[in-house]
């Protein structure tokens, strides 16, 4: 590019040819430039997010305990006093806590109701819950015998390692 100046350009003025492909900010007269843009890197999560996750998990556990509390009438006499403690221990297992907060495509719930139903199935097999009829348990949990959770009350979790850990926790309780 050729710069042709006709007339008086004034005093102290300069003319520059600049070729730039892409510039976020171009400030030729600035004395200080602060660039807070560091590409596509994600910002680190503040410490408040960790405490919020813990509060969310406590709230989720309270909802699950309220849900499974509907089965207290079916809990065997030997387990009545430690039924809630057992659930706390199960929900605190890393494998369970990683899955229980994701309801997936389940409707009207904030937790993985199918996983909870699978754990109830294990409890039925271990003698903690004396009622083994899935329809009766579904009515107690949901108030509706045709609720989809009924199918999950008839089977253990698909993850065998998870099933073993829950059974081990129950045996050692």
C-alpha positions as CSV (number, residue, x, y, z in Angstrom):
1,X,0.0,0.0,0.0
2,X,1.3,3.4,-0.9
3,X,0.5,6.3,1.3
4,X,-0.1,9.5,-0.7
5,X,-0.7,12.6,1.3
6,X,-2.0,15.7,-0.4
7,X,-2.2,18.9,1.6
8,X,-0.8,19.6,5.0
9,X,-0.9,16.4,7.2
10,X,-0.4,18.5,10.4
11,X,2.5,18.3,12.8
12,X,3.3,15.2,14.9
13,X,1.1,12.8,12.9
14,X,2.5,9.5,11.7
15,X,1.1,7.1,9.1
16,X,1.7,3.4,9.4
17,X,0.8,0.4,7.2
18,X,-0.4,-2.5,9.5
19,X,-1.5,-5.9,8.2
20,X,-3.2,-8.0,10.8
21,X,-5.0,-11.3,10.3
22,X,-7.1,-11.4,13.5
23,X,-6.8,-9.2,16.6
24,X,-9.0,-9.3,19.7
25,X,-8.2,-5.6,20.5
26,X,-6.1,-3.1,18.6
27,X,-5.3,-0.1,20.7
28,X,-2.4,1.7,19.1
29,X,-2.6,4.8,21.4
30,X,-3.0,2.8,24.6
31,X,-0.3,3.1,27.3
32,X,-1.6,0.0,29.1
33,X,-3.4,-3.0,27.8
34,X,-5.0,-5.7,30.1
35,X,-6.0,-8.8,28.3
36,X,-8.3,-11.1,30.3
37,X,-9.0,-13.3,27.3
38,X,-7.0,-16.5,27.5
39,X,-8.5,-18.6,24.7
40,X,-11.0,-21.3,25.2
41,X,-9.7,-22.4,28.6
42,X,-12.4,-22.9,31.2
43,X,-12.2,-21.0,34.3
44,X,-11.6,-23.0,37.5
45,X,-14.6,-23.5,39.6
46,X,-14.7,-21.5,42.8
47,X,-14.6,-23.2,46.1
48,X,-18.3,-22.3,46.6
49,X,-19.2,-24.8,44.0
50,X,-17.8,-27.6,46.0
51,X,-19.8,-26.6,49.1
52,X,-22.9,-26.2,46.9
53,X,-22.4,-29.8,45.5
54,X,-22.2,-31.1,49.1
55,X,-25.4,-29.2,50.0
56,X,-27.1,-30.6,46.9
57,X,-26.0,-34.1,47.8
58,X,-27.3,-33.7,51.4
59,X,-30.7,-32.5,49.9
60,X,-30.7,-35.4,47.5
61,X,-30.0,-37.9,50.3
62,X,-32.8,-36.4,52.3
63,X,-35.2,-36.9,49.4
64,X,-34.1,-40.5,48.9
65,X,-34.4,-41.3,52.6
66,X,-37.9,-39.8,52.6
67,X,-38.7,-42.0,49.6
68,X,-37.4,-45.2,51.0
69,X,-38.9,-44.3,54.4
70,X,-42.3,-45.3,52.8
71,X,-41.1,-48.9,53.3
72,X,-40.4,-48.8,57.0
73,X,-43.5,-50.9,57.7
74,X,-41.8,-53.7,55.8
75,X,-38.4,-53.5,57.4
76,X,-37.6,-56.5,59.6
77,X,-37.4,-56.1,63.4
78,X,-33.6,-56.7,63.4
79,X,-33.0,-53.8,61.0
80,X,-35.6,-51.2,62.2
81,X,-33.1,-49.3,64.3
82,X,-30.4,-49.0,61.7
83,X,-32.4,-48.8,58.4
84,X,-31.7,-45.1,57.9
85,X,-28.0,-45.5,58.8
86,X,-27.7,-48.4,56.3
87,X,-29.2,-46.1,53.6
88,X,-26.8,-43.3,54.5
89,X,-23.9,-45.7,54.2
90,X,-25.1,-47.1,50.9
91,X,-25.6,-43.6,49.5
92,X,-22.2,-42.5,50.6
93,X,-20.5,-45.3,48.6
94,X,-18.6,-43.5,45.8
95,X,-20.1,-45.8,43.1
96,X,-23.7,-45.1,44.3
97,X,-23.2,-41.4,44.9
98,X,-21.9,-41.1,41.3
99,X,-25.0,-42.6,39.9
100,X,-27.8,-41.7,42.2
101,X,-27.9,-38.0,41.3
102,X,-28.7,-38.7,37.7
103,X,-32.4,-39.4,37.1
104,X,-31.8,-39.8,33.3
105,X,-35.1,-40.0,31.5
106,X,-37.1,-40.8,34.6
107,X,-40.0,-38.4,35.2
108,X,-41.0,-36.5,38.4
109,X,-37.9,-37.3,40.3
110,X,-34.6,-35.7,41.2
111,X,-32.7,-38.9,41.8
112,X,-32.1,-42.2,40.0
113,X,-35.2,-44.0,41.2
114,X,-34.3,-47.1,39.3
115,X,-31.0,-47.5,41.1
116,X,-32.8,-47.0,44.5
117,X,-35.3,-49.7,43.5
118,X,-32.5,-52.0,42.6
119,X,-30.9,-51.5,46.0
120,X,-34.3,-52.2,47.6
121,X,-34.3,-55.5,45.7
122,X,-31.0,-56.4,47.2
123,X,-32.4,-55.5,50.7
124,X,-35.3,-57.8,50.0
125,X,-32.9,-60.7,49.2
126,X,-30.8,-60.0,52.3
127,X,-33.9,-60.1,54.6
128,X,-33.8,-56.4,55.5
129,X,-37.2,-55.8,53.9
130,X,-39.6,-58.6,54.5
131,X,-42.1,-57.8,51.7
132,X,-40.9,-59.2,48.4
133,X,-43.9,-58.5,46.2
134,X,-42.9,-55.8,43.8
135,X,-46.5,-54.6,43.4
136,X,-46.9,-54.1,47.1
137,X,-43.6,-52.2,47.4
138,X,-44.5,-50.1,44.4
139,X,-47.8,-49.0,45.9
140,X,-46.0,-48.2,49.2
141,X,-43.3,-46.1,47.3
142,X,-45.4,-44.5,44.6
143,X,-49.0,-45.0,45.5
144,X,-49.6,-46.6,42.1
145,X,-49.2,-50.3,41.3
146,X,-48.5,-49.7,37.6
147,X,-45.6,-47.3,38.2
148,X,-42.5,-48.1,36.0
149,X,-40.4,-48.5,39.2
150,X,-42.1,-51.9,39.8
151,X,-39.9,-53.5,37.1
152,X,-36.8,-52.3,38.8
153,X,-37.9,-53.8,42.2
154,X,-37.5,-57.2,40.6
155,X,-33.9,-57.0,39.7
156,X,-30.4,-56.2,41.1
157,X,-28.3,-53.4,39.6
158,X,-26.7,-54.2,36.2
159,X,-23.3,-53.4,37.6
160,X,-22.1,-56.5,39.4
161,X,-19.3,-54.7,41.2
162,X,-21.8,-52.2,42.6
163,X,-24.1,-55.1,43.7
164,X,-21.2,-56.8,45.5
165,X,-20.2,-53.6,47.3
166,X,-23.7,-53.0,48.5
167,X,-24.1,-56.6,49.7
168,X,-20.7,-56.4,51.4
169,X,-21.8,-53.2,53.2
170,X,-25.0,-54.9,54.3
171,X,-23.2,-57.9,55.6
172,X,-20.7,-55.8,57.5
173,X,-23.3,-53.4,59.0
